[in-house]
Amino acid sequence: MLEIGALVDGKYRILRKCGQGGMSVVYMAVNERANKTWAIKEVRKDGVQDFEVVKQGLIMETDLLKRLQHPHLPCIVDVIDQEGTFLIVMDYIEGQTLGDVLDQEGPQSQERVLDWARQLCDVLCYLHSRRPAIIYRDMKPSNVMLKPDGNVVLLDFGTAREYKETKAGDTRCLGTRGYAAPEQYGGQGQTDARTDLFCLGAAMYHLLTGHNPSEPPYEMYPIRHWRPELSSGLEEIILTCTQSNPDYRYQSGEELLYALDNYWKIDQTYRRRQKAHLKLFLMPSVLSLSLALCAVGAYGKRQHMMNSSYDAYLMAAKNSTGKADEVDNYKKAIQLDPARKDAYLELLQEGFLDDQIFTMEESEELRRILITYGSNGKTNEAEFFQNKEGYEEFAYEAGIAYYYKFEEKNSKKNARGYLGIAAEAQSLTPVQRERARRLWVIAGYYARIGIPDAAGDASVSCRDYWEDLVELSKGNLVEADNARTALVMYEELASQMVSRAGDFRRDGVSREELEEQVYHIRQHLETDFSSLGGEGMGELAREIGELKEALDQAERMICSAYEGSRQDAVQE
């Protein structure tokens, strides 16, 4: 460790020790020639395993910061590589971390957190605008320094990386559990700007509620679960930031910054206040009544004109000669009346699923439309959500589209949110609700199976998964639901026997149980589908043929998994 009073590199006098971490010590120092105070971060070679690896990381961090200039970022001025230690000289920032503020004061006021969040969002916008974009990846209260003047500075760029358009994923999975977005654990593509927005949302959650998302149960409830007096608009912002699917979050720092600046516009209190103002305006009096009648007439005319224009856009979309023009007309209709369901449903069915494939680009476009803000400061989806029956119908159709048609491998995970809404929707038919529930159950396993829980154990047993698959496949599904859902259920069961036969065996599912389901599916294909007639069977013939091939493959995989197990037991 450096000694207090020591002179480093002939110019930096060590004044006192400021803090200490796992690998480093931070000192306050003064450049006696320039009479300026600096912070010196020391990493000693004898105190760190694989020092060369750590050193390279520090060099990358300092090189990154040297290229950046922003009022909410520290400035690196010197790097000193001595025989026994590695020193980084940077701005000395007086203050305390937001983590320390939380420890000392508890949950913070909404106004303070909004101020800090705007500053941090501004610095994220700056980082993401670099070429290539810089992804910070470790936003949390302990990495943010609060200065006496109320401004904040973002510290510790040890996990930051440059976004590379050609890469499929991050080289290393880094971040702090609880604050980190799901994609930071790997297997879901590169981290990007939306990753930092998730981390900022998690940090805001911690600052407002005092509940640390990096501690068990590693779950973030809506903030008003803990503090009912907080803004519902701010709650909606944090919920949007911390969506598991990056497509459902804000797509840029600028978009989040706009929401933070206008959170009150989506606040339930604001809406109630506006309604109260309207009631005052319409207090009974002759003049008020006459004005109100005129207003009603004008509103009726305006509504008629709006409906006519809305229908005109729908007609224009149907008659469009190009895909871009078709989608644009649906978007115009939605912007005109975002609460009405027709344009959303036709966009999904006619605009995107006309070729029976739901592409990633189409999914992203749909999400952009839903999160677009109108002139009243609310997103299209927030407006649409007020139309309960219409939104429930859309949720059902969107869930089915993601489950059946989405081209990406995570289609079932993407379907789950919409299917959950549809499964509880009283406006849908019992058959539709049951279909949504069945698909929701299966989709839920894809979000959890094979992923360890907080204790490191598997969060889902393949035995449980098997029993649910069997339960969902019972009975005559063609009669209870329809042929399409029946095939999906049977295909799911067959494909899982192919891919997870060994896992099922390991978790206690017997060979006889698997073979019995193969037999039952073959029986259902022979009996249940016969009522469809020639035309109905013709449309499904290819998929039925593929299902029969999958059943043949399942029998081979069952034989391989259980015969191999028996031979291992004999050898032992």
C-alpha positions as CSV (number, residue, x, y, z in Angstrom):
1,M,0.0,0.0,0.0
2,L,1.1,3.6,-0.6
3,E,2.2,5.5,2.5
4,I,0.5,8.7,3.6
5,G,2.9,11.5,2.7
6,A,4.7,9.6,-0.1
7,L,5.5,11.3,-3.4
8,V,4.4,9.3,-6.4
9,D,6.0,9.7,-9.8
10,G,7.7,12.9,-8.5
11,K,4.5,14.9,-8.5
12,Y,1.6,13.3,-6.6
13,R,1.6,13.6,-2.8
14,I,-0.6,11.0,-1.0
15,L,-2.8,12.8,1.5
16,R,-5.1,10.1,2.8
17,K,-6.9,6.8,2.0
18,C,-10.4,7.2,0.7
19,G,-11.6,3.7,0.2
20,Q,-10.7,0.1,-0.4
21,G,-12.2,-2.7,-2.6
22,G,-11.4,-6.3,-3.3
23,M,-8.5,-5.6,-5.6
24,S,-7.7,-1.9,-5.1
25,V,-7.2,1.0,-2.8
26,V,-8.2,4.6,-3.6
27,Y,-6.2,7.6,-2.2
28,M,-6.6,11.3,-2.2
29,A,-3.5,13.0,-3.6
30,V,-2.4,16.5,-4.6
31,N,-0.2,17.5,-7.5
32,E,2.0,19.9,-5.7
33,R,3.2,21.6,-8.8
34,A,-0.3,22.4,-10.1
35,N,-1.9,22.6,-6.6
36,K,-4.7,20.3,-7.8
37,T,-6.4,17.4,-6.0
38,W,-6.6,14.0,-7.7
39,A,-7.7,10.5,-6.8
40,I,-5.2,7.6,-7.3
41,K,-6.5,4.0,-7.6
42,E,-3.8,1.5,-6.7
43,V,-3.8,-2.2,-7.7
44,R,-0.9,-4.1,-6.2
45,K,0.6,-7.0,-8.2
46,D,1.1,-9.1,-5.0
47,G,-2.5,-8.8,-4.0
48,V,-4.2,-10.0,-7.2
49,Q,-4.2,-13.4,-8.8
50,D,-3.7,-13.3,-12.6
51,F,-2.5,-9.8,-12.3
52,E,-1.6,-9.5,-16.0
53,V,-5.3,-10.3,-16.9
54,V,-6.5,-7.7,-14.4
55,K,-3.9,-5.2,-15.7
56,Q,-5.1,-5.6,-19.3
57,G,-8.7,-5.0,-18.1
58,L,-7.6,-1.8,-16.3
59,I,-5.7,-0.6,-19.4
60,M,-8.8,-1.1,-21.5
61,E,-10.9,0.7,-18.9
62,T,-8.6,3.7,-18.8
63,D,-8.2,3.8,-22.6
64,L,-11.9,3.9,-22.8
65,L,-12.4,6.7,-20.3
66,K,-9.6,8.8,-21.8
67,R,-11.7,9.1,-25.0
68,L,-14.8,10.3,-23.2
69,Q,-15.7,13.8,-22.1
70,H,-18.9,14.3,-20.2
71,P,-19.8,16.2,-17.0
72,H,-21.1,13.0,-15.4
73,L,-18.0,11.0,-16.1
74,P,-14.6,11.0,-14.4
75,C,-11.5,12.1,-16.3
76,I,-8.4,9.9,-16.4
77,V,-5.2,11.9,-16.5
78,D,-2.4,9.5,-15.9
79,V,-1.5,5.8,-15.7
80,I,1.6,4.7,-13.8
81,D,2.9,1.2,-14.1
82,Q,5.5,0.7,-11.4
83,E,7.4,-2.5,-10.4
84,G,5.0,-3.6,-7.7
85,T,1.9,-1.7,-8.4
86,F,-0.4,-0.2,-11.1
87,L,-1.7,3.3,-10.5
88,I,-4.6,5.2,-12.2
89,V,-4.7,8.9,-11.6
90,M,-8.2,10.4,-12.1
91,D,-10.5,13.2,-11.0
92,Y,-11.0,13.4,-7.3
93,I,-14.8,13.5,-6.8
94,E,-15.9,14.7,-3.4
95,G,-19.1,13.1,-2.2
96,Q,-20.6,9.7,-1.4
97,T,-22.0,6.9,-3.5
98,L,-25.8,6.5,-3.9
99,G,-25.3,3.2,-2.2
100,D,-24.0,4.9,0.9
101,V,-26.9,7.4,0.7
102,L,-29.3,4.5,0.8
103,D,-27.5,2.8,3.7
104,Q,-27.6,6.1,5.7
105,E,-31.0,7.5,4.7
106,G,-33.1,4.7,3.4
107,P,-35.5,5.0,0.4
108,Q,-35.1,8.3,-1.4
109,S,-37.7,10.8,-2.5
110,Q,-39.3,10.6,-5.9
111,E,-38.0,14.0,-6.9
112,R,-34.3,13.2,-6.0
113,V,-34.4,9.8,-7.8
114,L,-36.0,11.4,-10.9
115,D,-33.2,14.1,-10.9
116,W,-30.5,11.4,-10.6
117,A,-32.2,9.2,-13.2
118,R,-32.3,12.1,-15.8
119,Q,-28.6,12.8,-15.3
120,L,-27.7,9.1,-15.6
121,C,-29.9,8.7,-18.6
122,D,-28.2,11.7,-20.2
123,V,-24.7,10.1,-19.7
124,L,-26.1,6.8,-21.2
125,C,-27.3,8.7,-24.2
126,Y,-23.8,10.1,-24.6
127,L,-22.2,6.6,-24.3
128,H,-24.6,5.0,-26.7
129,S,-24.1,7.7,-29.3
130,R,-20.3,6.9,-29.5
131,R,-19.2,5.0,-32.6
132,P,-19.0,2.2,-31.7
133,A,-21.5,2.6,-28.9
134,I,-20.3,2.0,-25.4
135,I,-22.4,-0.3,-23.2
136,Y,-21.8,0.4,-19.5
137,R,-23.5,-2.8,-18.2
138,D,-23.1,-2.2,-14.4
139,M,-25.4,0.6,-13.4
140,K,-26.2,0.4,-9.6
141,P,-26.2,2.8,-6.7
142,S,-22.7,1.9,-5.5
143,N,-21.3,2.9,-8.9
144,V,-22.8,6.4,-8.8
145,M,-21.1,9.2,-6.9
146,L,-23.3,12.0,-5.5
147,K,-21.4,15.3,-5.3
148,P,-22.3,18.1,-2.8
149,D,-23.9,20.2,-5.6
150,G,-26.5,17.4,-6.3
151,N,-24.9,16.2,-9.5
152,V,-23.9,12.6,-10.0
153,V,-20.9,10.9,-11.6
154,L,-20.8,7.4,-13.1
155,L,-17.9,5.4,-11.8
156,D,-16.2,2.1,-12.5
157,F,-16.0,1.2,-16.2
158,G,-14.6,-2.2,-15.6
159,T,-17.5,-4.1,-17.2
160,A,-18.1,-1.6,-20.1
161,R,-17.7,-2.8,-23.6
162,E,-18.0,-1.5,-27.2
163,Y,-21.0,-2.7,-29.2
164,K,-19.9,-4.8,-32.2
165,E,-22.6,-5.1,-34.9
166,T,-21.2,-8.4,-36.3
167,K,-21.0,-10.2,-33.0
168,A,-23.7,-12.7,-32.0
169,G,-23.1,-12.3,-28.2
170,D,-20.8,-10.9,-25.5
171,T,-17.4,-12.4,-25.1
172,R,-17.9,-12.4,-21.3
173,C,-21.0,-12.4,-19.2
174,L,-20.6,-9.6,-16.7
175,G,-22.8,-7.5,-14.4
176,T,-24.3,-7.5,-11.0
177,R,-27.0,-10.0,-10.3
178,G,-30.4,-8.4,-9.7
179,Y,-29.4,-5.2,-11.6
180,A,-28.2,-7.1,-14.7
181,A,-30.6,-7.7,-17.6
182,P,-31.3,-11.3,-18.6
183,E,-29.1,-11.0,-21.8
184,Q,-26.1,-10.3,-19.6
185,Y,-26.1,-13.9,-18.6
186,G,-25.4,-15.0,-22.2
187,G,-27.4,-17.0,-24.8
188,Q,-29.6,-14.1,-25.8
189,G,-27.4,-12.1,-28.2
190,Q,-25.3,-9.0,-27.5
191,T,-25.9,-6.6,-24.7
192,D,-26.9,-3.2,-26.2
193,A,-28.3,0.2,-25.1
194,R,-31.5,-1.5,-23.9
195,T,-29.4,-3.5,-21.4
196,D,-28.2,-0.3,-19.7
197,L,-31.8,0.9,-19.5
198,F,-32.8,-2.3,-17.7
199,C,-29.9,-1.7,-15.2
200,L,-31.0,2.0,-14.7
201,G,-34.5,0.9,-14.0
202,A,-33.3,-1.6,-11.4
203,A,-31.2,1.1,-9.8
204,M,-34.2,3.4,-9.7
205,Y,-36.2,0.6,-8.1
206,H,-33.6,0.2,-5.4
207,L,-33.3,3.9,-4.7
208,L,-37.1,4.4,-4.4
209,T,-38.0,1.3,-2.4
210,G,-34.9,0.5,-0.4
211,H,-35.2,-3.1,-1.6
212,N,-32.0,-4.4,-3.2
213,P,-32.7,-6.5,-6.3
214,S,-29.3,-8.2,-6.0
215,E,-30.4,-9.8,-2.8
216,P,-33.0,-12.7,-2.4
217,P,-35.6,-13.1,-3.7
218,Y,-34.0,-11.3,-6.7
219,E,-37.4,-9.9,-7.8
220,M,-38.7,-6.5,-8.5
221,Y,-42.3,-5.8,-7.5
222,P,-44.1,-2.7,-8.8
223,I,-42.7,0.2,-6.7
224,R,-46.1,1.1,-5.3
225,H,-46.3,-2.3,-3.7
226,W,-43.8,-0.9,-1.2
227,R,-44.7,2.8,-1.4
228,P,-48.3,3.5,-2.5
229,E,-47.7,7.2,-2.5
230,L,-45.3,7.0,-5.5
231,S,-46.4,8.1,-9.0
232,S,-48.1,5.4,-11.1
233,G,-46.4,7.0,-14.1
234,L,-43.0,6.5,-12.6
235,E,-44.0,2.9,-11.7
236,E,-44.9,2.3,-15.4
237,I,-41.6,3.7,-16.5
238,I,-39.6,1.3,-14.2
239,L,-41.7,-1.7,-15.2
240,T,-41.0,-0.9,-18.9
241,C,-37.3,-0.5,-18.2
242,T,-37.1,-3.9,-16.5
243,Q,-39.0,-6.0,-19.0
244,S,-37.2,-9.4,-19.6
245,N,-37.5,-9.1,-23.3
246,P,-35.4,-6.1,-24.6
247,D,-38.0,-5.5,-27.3
248,Y,-40.5,-4.5,-24.6
249,R,-38.3,-2.0,-23.0
250,Y,-37.6,1.6,-24.0
251,Q,-35.5,1.3,-27.2
252,S,-33.1,4.2,-26.5
253,G,-31.9,6.5,-23.8
254,E,-33.7,9.4,-25.5
255,E,-37.0,7.6,-25.3
256,L,-36.5,6.9,-21.6
257,L,-35.4,10.5,-21.0
258,Y,-38.6,11.8,-22.6
259,A,-40.7,9.5,-20.4
260,L,-38.9,10.7,-17.3
261,D,-39.5,14.3,-18.2
262,N,-43.2,13.5,-18.8
263,Y,-43.9,10.8,-16.2
264,W,-46.8,12.9,-14.8
265,K,-48.7,12.7,-18.0
266,I,-49.2,8.9,-17.5
267,D,-49.8,9.3,-13.8
268,Q,-53.2,8.2,-12.6
269,T,-53.4,11.2,-10.3
270,Y,-52.9,13.5,-13.3
271,R,-55.7,11.8,-15.2
272,R,-58.0,12.1,-12.2
273,R,-57.1,15.8,-11.9
274,Q,-57.9,16.4,-15.6
275,K,-61.2,14.7,-15.2
276,A,-61.9,17.0,-12.1
277,H,-61.1,20.0,-14.2
278,L,-63.5,18.9,-16.9
279,K,-66.3,18.5,-14.3
280,L,-65.7,22.0,-13.0
281,F,-65.9,23.3,-16.6
282,L,-69.3,21.6,-17.1
283,M,-70.9,23.0,-13.9
284,P,-74.7,23.5,-14.4
285,S,-75.6,26.8,-15.8
286,V,-77.5,27.9,-18.8
287,L,-74.4,29.2,-20.6
288,S,-72.3,26.1,-19.6
289,L,-75.1,23.8,-20.8
290,S,-75.4,25.5,-24.1
291,L,-71.6,25.4,-24.5
292,A,-71.6,21.7,-23.5
293,L,-74.3,20.9,-26.1
294,C,-72.3,22.7,-28.8
295,A,-69.2,20.8,-27.6
296,V,-71.0,17.5,-27.8
297,G,-72.2,18.3,-31.3
298,A,-68.7,19.3,-32.3
299,Y,-67.3,16.2,-30.7
300,G,-69.8,14.0,-32.5
301,K,-68.8,15.5,-35.8
302,R,-65.1,15.2,-35.0
303,Q,-65.6,11.6,-33.9
304,H,-67.5,10.8,-37.2
305,M,-64.7,12.4,-39.2
306,M,-62.1,10.5,-37.2
307,N,-63.9,7.2,-37.7
308,S,-64.2,7.9,-41.4
309,S,-60.5,8.7,-41.7
310,Y,-59.7,5.6,-39.6
311,D,-61.7,3.4,-41.9
312,A,-60.2,5.1,-44.9
313,Y,-56.7,4.2,-43.7
314,L,-57.8,0.6,-43.2
315,M,-59.2,0.5,-46.7
316,A,-56.0,2.1,-48.0
317,A,-54.0,-0.6,-46.2
318,K,-56.0,-3.4,-47.8
319,N,-55.5,-1.8,-51.3
320,S,-51.8,-1.1,-50.9
321,T,-49.5,-2.5,-53.6
322,G,-46.4,-2.6,-51.4
323,K,-45.8,-3.9,-47.9
324,A,-44.2,-0.7,-46.6
325,D,-47.3,1.3,-47.7
326,E,-49.7,-1.2,-46.2
327,V,-47.9,-1.1,-42.8
328,D,-47.7,2.7,-42.9
329,N,-51.5,3.0,-43.4
330,Y,-52.2,0.8,-40.4
331,K,-49.8,2.9,-38.4
332,K,-51.6,6.1,-39.4
333,A,-54.9,4.5,-38.3
334,I,-53.4,3.6,-34.9
335,Q,-52.1,7.1,-34.3
336,L,-55.5,8.5,-35.2
337,D,-57.3,6.3,-32.6
338,P,-54.8,4.1,-30.6
339,A,-57.6,2.7,-28.4
340,R,-59.4,1.0,-31.3
341,K,-58.5,-2.6,-32.0
342,D,-59.1,-3.0,-35.7
343,A,-55.8,-1.6,-37.0
344,Y,-53.7,-3.6,-34.6
345,L,-55.5,-6.9,-35.5
346,E,-55.4,-6.3,-39.2
347,L,-51.8,-5.2,-39.1
348,L,-50.9,-8.5,-37.3
349,Q,-53.0,-10.8,-39.5
350,E,-52.9,-9.1,-42.9
351,G,-49.7,-7.0,-42.7
352,F,-47.4,-9.4,-40.9
353,L,-48.8,-12.9,-41.0
354,D,-49.9,-12.9,-44.7
355,D,-47.0,-15.2,-45.4
356,Q,-47.6,-17.3,-42.2
357,I,-44.2,-16.2,-40.8
358,F,-43.8,-13.6,-38.0
359,T,-40.3,-12.3,-38.5
360,M,-38.0,-10.5,-36.0
361,E,-38.2,-7.3,-38.0
362,E,-42.0,-7.5,-37.9
363,S,-42.0,-8.2,-34.2
364,E,-39.7,-5.1,-33.6
365,E,-42.0,-3.0,-35.8
366,L,-45.0,-4.0,-33.8
367,R,-43.3,-3.2,-30.6
368,R,-42.2,0.2,-31.9
369,I,-45.8,1.0,-32.8
370,L,-47.1,0.0,-29.4
371,I,-44.5,2.1,-27.5
372,T,-44.9,5.2,-29.7
373,Y,-46.1,8.2,-27.7
374,G,-49.1,10.2,-28.8
375,S,-49.7,13.9,-28.4
376,N,-51.2,13.3,-24.9
377,G,-47.9,11.8,-23.6
378,K,-49.2,8.2,-23.4
379,T,-48.0,5.3,-25.5
380,N,-50.3,3.7,-28.0
381,E,-50.3,0.5,-25.9
382,A,-51.3,2.5,-22.8
383,E,-54.3,3.9,-24.7
384,F,-55.1,0.5,-26.2
385,F,-55.0,-1.1,-22.8
386,Q,-58.0,1.0,-21.7
387,N,-60.1,-0.8,-24.4
388,K,-60.1,-4.0,-22.3
389,E,-62.0,-6.3,-24.6
390,G,-60.1,-5.1,-27.7
391,Y,-56.7,-5.5,-26.0
392,E,-57.6,-9.0,-24.7
393,E,-58.5,-10.0,-28.3
394,F,-55.2,-8.6,-29.5
395,A,-53.2,-10.3,-26.7
396,Y,-54.8,-13.6,-27.7
397,E,-53.9,-13.2,-31.4
398,A,-50.4,-11.9,-30.6
399,G,-49.7,-14.8,-28.3
400,I,-50.8,-17.3,-31.0
401,A,-48.7,-15.5,-33.6
402,Y,-45.6,-15.6,-31.4
403,Y,-46.2,-19.2,-30.4
404,Y,-47.0,-20.6,-33.8
405,K,-45.4,-18.3,-36.3
406,F,-42.4,-16.5,-34.8
407,E,-39.2,-17.3,-36.6
408,E,-36.9,-16.8,-33.6
409,K,-35.9,-19.7,-31.3
410,N,-37.4,-17.9,-28.3
411,S,-40.9,-17.8,-29.8
412,K,-42.6,-19.5,-26.9
413,K,-41.0,-17.2,-24.3
414,N,-42.1,-14.2,-26.3
415,A,-45.6,-15.6,-26.5
416,R,-46.0,-16.1,-22.7
417,G,-46.9,-12.5,-21.7
418,Y,-49.7,-12.2,-24.2
419,L,-51.0,-15.7,-23.5
420,G,-51.1,-15.0,-19.8
421,I,-53.4,-12.0,-20.4
422,A,-55.6,-14.1,-22.8
423,A,-55.9,-16.9,-20.3
424,E,-57.5,-14.5,-17.8
425,A,-59.6,-12.6,-20.3
426,Q,-63.3,-12.9,-19.6
427,S,-64.2,-11.3,-23.0
428,L,-62.8,-14.4,-24.8
429,T,-64.6,-17.6,-25.3
430,P,-64.0,-20.5,-22.9
431,V,-62.3,-22.4,-25.7
432,Q,-59.9,-19.5,-26.4
433,R,-59.1,-19.0,-22.7
434,E,-58.3,-22.7,-22.3
435,R,-56.2,-22.8,-25.4
436,A,-54.3,-19.7,-24.2
437,R,-53.8,-21.3,-20.7
438,R,-52.5,-24.6,-22.2
439,L,-50.0,-22.8,-24.4
440,W,-49.1,-20.4,-21.5
441,V,-48.2,-23.4,-19.3
442,I,-45.8,-24.8,-21.9
443,A,-44.3,-21.4,-22.8
444,G,-43.6,-20.9,-19.1
445,Y,-41.3,-23.9,-19.0
446,Y,-39.2,-22.5,-21.7
447,A,-38.5,-19.5,-19.6
448,R,-37.4,-21.6,-16.6
449,I,-36.3,-25.1,-17.6
450,G,-32.6,-25.7,-17.4
451,I,-32.1,-22.4,-15.5
452,P,-30.9,-22.7,-11.9
453,D,-32.7,-20.9,-9.1
454,A,-31.1,-18.6,-6.5
455,A,-29.7,-21.7,-4.7
456,G,-28.1,-23.0,-7.8
457,D,-30.6,-25.9,-8.2
458,A,-32.7,-26.5,-11.3
459,S,-35.8,-24.4,-11.0
460,V,-37.9,-26.9,-12.9
461,S,-37.9,-30.7,-12.6
462,C,-38.3,-32.6,-15.9
463,R,-40.6,-34.9,-14.0
464,D,-42.9,-31.9,-13.4
465,Y,-42.6,-30.8,-17.0
466,W,-43.4,-34.3,-18.2
467,E,-46.6,-34.5,-16.1
468,D,-47.8,-31.1,-17.3
469,L,-47.2,-32.1,-20.9
470,V,-49.1,-35.3,-20.5
471,E,-52.0,-33.5,-18.7
472,L,-52.3,-30.9,-21.4
473,S,-52.4,-33.6,-24.1
474,K,-55.2,-35.7,-22.5
475,G,-58.5,-36.4,-24.2
476,N,-59.8,-35.6,-27.7
477,L,-58.1,-32.2,-28.3
478,V,-59.6,-31.9,-31.8
479,E,-63.1,-32.0,-30.3
480,A,-62.3,-29.9,-27.2
481,D,-60.4,-27.3,-29.1
482,N,-59.4,-27.7,-32.7
483,A,-57.0,-29.7,-34.9
484,R,-54.4,-27.0,-35.0
485,T,-54.0,-26.8,-31.2
486,A,-54.2,-30.6,-31.0
487,L,-51.2,-30.9,-33.4
488,V,-49.2,-28.3,-31.5
489,M,-49.7,-30.2,-28.2
490,Y,-48.8,-33.5,-29.7
491,E,-45.8,-32.1,-31.6
492,E,-44.6,-30.5,-28.3
493,L,-44.9,-33.8,-26.5
494,A,-43.1,-35.7,-29.3
495,S,-40.3,-33.2,-29.7
496,Q,-39.6,-33.1,-26.0
497,M,-39.4,-36.9,-26.0
498,V,-36.8,-36.6,-28.8
499,S,-34.7,-33.9,-27.1
500,R,-35.2,-34.7,-23.4
501,A,-35.5,-38.5,-23.2
502,G,-32.3,-38.6,-21.1
503,D,-33.5,-35.8,-18.8
504,F,-36.8,-37.5,-18.3
505,R,-35.1,-40.7,-17.4
506,R,-32.8,-38.9,-15.0
507,D,-35.8,-37.3,-13.2
508,G,-37.7,-40.5,-12.7
509,V,-40.0,-40.8,-15.8
510,S,-40.2,-44.5,-16.8
511,R,-39.7,-45.9,-20.2
512,E,-43.2,-47.3,-20.1
513,E,-44.6,-43.8,-19.5
514,L,-42.9,-42.4,-22.6
515,E,-43.9,-45.3,-24.8
516,E,-47.5,-45.1,-23.6
517,Q,-47.7,-41.4,-24.8
518,V,-46.2,-42.4,-28.2
519,Y,-49.0,-45.0,-28.5
520,H,-51.7,-42.6,-27.4
521,I,-50.7,-39.9,-29.9
522,R,-50.8,-42.5,-32.7
523,Q,-54.3,-43.5,-31.6
524,H,-55.5,-39.9,-31.5
525,L,-54.1,-39.4,-35.1
526,E,-56.1,-42.4,-36.2
527,T,-59.4,-41.6,-34.5
528,D,-59.8,-37.9,-33.6
529,F,-58.8,-36.3,-36.9
530,S,-61.1,-38.5,-39.0
531,S,-64.0,-36.1,-38.3
532,L,-62.3,-33.3,-40.2
533,G,-63.1,-34.7,-43.7
534,G,-60.9,-34.7,-46.8
535,E,-60.5,-30.9,-47.1
536,G,-59.6,-30.4,-43.4
537,M,-57.2,-33.2,-43.4
538,G,-55.6,-32.0,-46.6
539,E,-54.6,-28.7,-45.0
540,L,-52.9,-30.6,-42.1
541,A,-51.6,-33.6,-44.0
542,R,-48.0,-32.3,-44.1
543,E,-47.9,-31.6,-40.4
544,I,-49.5,-34.9,-39.5
545,G,-46.8,-36.6,-41.6
546,E,-44.1,-34.7,-39.8
547,L,-45.6,-35.6,-36.4
548,K,-45.5,-39.3,-37.4
549,E,-41.9,-39.0,-38.3
550,A,-41.2,-37.2,-34.9
551,L,-42.9,-40.1,-33.1
552,D,-40.7,-42.6,-34.9
553,Q,-37.7,-40.6,-33.9
554,A,-39.0,-40.4,-30.3
555,E,-39.2,-44.2,-30.1
556,R,-35.6,-44.4,-31.2
557,M,-34.4,-41.8,-28.7
558,I,-36.4,-43.5,-25.9
559,C,-34.7,-46.8,-26.8
560,S,-31.3,-45.2,-26.8
561,A,-31.7,-43.4,-23.5
562,Y,-33.1,-46.3,-21.5
563,E,-31.1,-49.1,-23.2
564,G,-27.9,-47.1,-22.5
565,S,-28.9,-46.6,-18.9
566,R,-29.5,-50.4,-18.5
567,Q,-26.1,-51.2,-20.0
568,D,-24.4,-48.7,-17.7
569,A,-26.0,-50.4,-14.7
570,V,-24.9,-53.9,-15.8
571,Q,-21.3,-52.7,-16.2
572,E,-21.3,-51.2,-12.7
